[in-house]
Amino acid sequence: MRRWLALVLVFMFALAAPGANPQAGEGQTAPEFTLRDIDNKPVSLKDMAGKVTLISFWATWCAPCQVEMPHLQKLYDAYKDQGFVLLMISADDARSVSRVKPLIKSKGYSFPVLLDTDTKVVSQYNPNKTLPYSELIGPDLKVLWQHQGYTAGDEVETERRVKLAIEALAAAKTVAPPAAPVAP
């Protein structure tokens, strides 16, 4: 009995240990990743520094994802010229990844689509792997907001959060002019 209790306690402490859940919380630095897009070009999170980035995890077989995507396209179109990036990360595995590019092209979506066929990045951000799942990342690569699932109307809150982050980015750029060189 003692041995069993000891094993249970070790297991519980392991679950509670820092780093047991790789997901970064709001205010923490988002996990770095590099994935290939649907045209086989590498894209890294570090390249998004200085921009407001919405990462949305989805899959071709996810019905709520399909409903959310037109709203995300509108959001992308509205703010892409204001320092906003949308990264759609497909969690389709090797069996269904061949459907990703045809779906994106048939719907006329223009946002970047990355492939995570082994779901390593999905697991870093969303260990439960429930879809859709989104994280808003600030210009300092810290997590500003996390959202799981999609129901009608969620796009209003998503746009509000994106708009606030873009406004903060614009304000930071106007408030902090480049430092003048110091005379010797």
C-alpha positions in Angstrom: 0.0 0.0 0.0 2.8 2.4 0.9 4.6 1.7 -2.4 1.4 2.4 -4.3 0.8 5.7 -2.4 4.5 6.7 -3.0 4.0 6.1 -6.7 0.8 8.2 -6.8 2.5 11.1 -4.9 5.5 11.0 -7.3 3.2 11.1 -10.3 1.2 14.0 -8.8 4.4 16.0 -8.1 5.6 15.3 -11.6 2.3 16.8 -13.0 2.6 19.9 -10.8 6.3 20.4 -11.6 7.3 23.5 -13.6 7.6 22.7 -17.2 5.2 19.8 -17.0 2.7 21.8 -19.1 4.6 23.4 -22.0 1.8 25.9 -22.7 2.8 29.5 -22.0 0.2 31.4 -20.1 -0.8 35.0 -20.7 2.1 37.3 -20.2 4.7 34.6 -20.8 6.9 34.2 -23.9 5.3 32.1 -26.6 7.2 28.9 -27.5 9.4 29.3 -30.5 8.8 27.2 -33.6 9.6 26.9 -37.2 7.2 25.2 -39.6 6.8 25.0 -43.3 4.0 26.7 -45.1 1.8 25.2 -47.8 4.4 26.3 -50.4 7.2 24.6 -48.4 8.8 27.8 -47.1 10.0 28.0 -43.5 8.2 30.4 -41.1 9.4 31.0 -37.6 7.7 32.7 -34.7 10.8 34.8 -34.1 10.3 36.4 -37.5 7.0 37.9 -36.1 8.8 40.0 -33.5 7.6 43.6 -33.7 4.2 42.6 -35.0 0.9 41.5 -33.5 0.4 37.8 -34.4 -2.7 35.7 -34.1 -1.9 32.0 -34.2 -4.9 29.8 -35.0 -4.7 26.1 -34.8 -7.2 24.2 -37.0 -7.7 21.1 -39.2 -9.6 20.3 -42.4 -11.8 17.8 -40.4 -12.7 20.4 -37.7 -16.2 21.8 -38.5 -16.0 24.8 -36.1 -12.6 25.7 -37.7 -14.3 25.8 -41.1 -16.9 28.2 -39.7 -14.3 30.4 -38.1 -12.0 30.7 -41.1 -14.0 33.3 -43.1 -14.0 35.5 -40.1 -10.3 35.2 -39.7 -9.8 36.0 -43.4 -11.8 39.3 -42.8 -9.7 40.1 -39.8 -6.5 39.4 -41.7 -7.7 41.6 -44.6 -8.7 44.5 -42.3 -5.4 44.7 -40.3 -2.6 43.1 -42.3 -1.2 46.5 -43.3 -1.2 47.7 -39.7 1.4 45.3 -38.2 -0.9 42.3 -37.9 0.0 38.8 -38.9 -2.3 35.7 -38.9 -0.7 32.3 -38.9 -3.1 29.5 -39.5 -1.4 26.3 -38.3 -2.9 23.1 -39.6 -2.9 20.1 -37.3 -3.8 17.7 -40.1 -1.6 14.6 -39.9 0.0 12.7 -42.7 -3.3 11.1 -43.6 -5.2 14.4 -44.2 -2.5 17.0 -44.9 -3.0 16.6 -48.6 -6.4 18.3 -48.2 -5.0 21.5 -46.7 -3.7 23.4 -49.8 -6.7 22.5 -52.0 -9.1 23.7 -49.3 -7.2 27.0 -48.8 -7.1 27.6 -52.5 -10.7 26.7 -53.2 -11.9 29.1 -50.5 -9.7 31.9 -51.7 -8.0 32.4 -48.4 -4.8 34.5 -48.5 -3.5 34.2 -45.0 -0.4 32.2 -44.3 -1.0 28.5 -43.6 1.6 26.4 -41.8 1.7 22.6 -41.5 2.3 20.8 -38.2 1.8 17.2 -39.3 3.4 15.7 -36.2 1.4 18.2 -33.9 4.5 19.2 -31.9 3.7 22.9 -32.1 0.0 22.2 -31.4 1.1 20.3 -28.3 3.4 23.1 -27.2 0.6 25.7 -27.3 -2.5 23.5 -26.6 -1.6 20.2 -24.9 -5.3 19.1 -25.0 -5.1 19.5 -28.8 -8.7 20.8 -29.0 -9.5 22.8 -32.1 -9.9 25.5 -33.0 -7.4 27.1 -30.6 -5.9 30.6 -30.9 -3.3 32.7 -29.2 -2.7 36.4 -29.7 1.1 37.1 -29.5 2.4 40.7 -28.9 5.3 42.3 -30.7 7.6 41.2 -27.8 6.5 37.6 -28.5 4.6 37.3 -25.2 1.1 35.7 -25.1 -1.6 38.4 -24.8 -4.7 36.2 -25.0 -5.7 32.6 -25.4 -9.0 31.3 -26.8 -10.3 27.8 -27.2 -13.1 26.7 -29.4 -15.4 28.7 -31.7 -19.1 29.7 -31.3 -20.9 32.4 -33.4 -19.9 35.8 -32.1 -16.4 34.9 -30.9 -15.0 36.8 -33.8 -16.1 40.1 -32.2 -14.0 39.5 -29.1 -11.1 38.3 -31.3 -11.2 41.4 -33.4 -11.5 43.6 -30.2 -8.3 42.0 -28.8 -6.4 42.3 -32.1 -7.4 45.9 -32.5 -6.3 46.8 -28.9 -2.9 45.1 -29.5 -2.4 47.0 -32.8 -3.4 50.3 -31.2 -0.8 49.6 -28.4 1.8 48.8 -31.1 1.1 52.0 -33.0 1.2 54.0 -29.8 4.5 52.5 -28.8 6.0 53.4 -32.1 4.9 57.0 -31.9 5.9 57.4 -28.2 9.4 56.0 -28.5 11.3 57.9 -31.2 14.8 56.7 -31.9 17.4 57.9 -29.4 19.7 60.7 -30.5 23.4 59.9 -30.5 25.2 61.2 -27.4 27.9 63.8 -28.1 31.4 62.9 -26.7 
